[in-house]
């Protein structure tokens, strides 16, 4: 079977358009997850850790309670200082389909500046297919200042 140039171009154009459309979903997912982090850091800077807990998903609190995590963040704040700024230094996105747990996970790595020290923080955010926004389901904080004292 011989494919004409016109047919080949039509298929190539369709494939390229599908690739662009899929890429837009990934870019939007990253932007939506970053918006949650901006709100999260703003809440920490202005309203405290209790307000920021609303950004975490229920699955985050299966391993640690809200009270325990609030205490951990308070201790971290004593050592690192108050939040100043952050920059996203890396990201990945995963989409999962199926009957349970279907949705999108975005992993963001950030360089965070606090008033006393810097930290590298990694976040995993998840948005289920029926959810309106991403929620933090994983959060790791790394700083040499946390090992001092």
Secondary structure by P-SEA (a helix, b strand, c coil): ccccaaaaaaaaaaaaaaaaaaaaaaaaaaaaaaaaaaaaaaaaaccccccccccccccccccccaaaaaaaaaaaaaacccccccccccbbbbbbbccccbbbbbbbbbbcccccbbbbbbbbbbbcccccbbbbcbbbbbccccccc
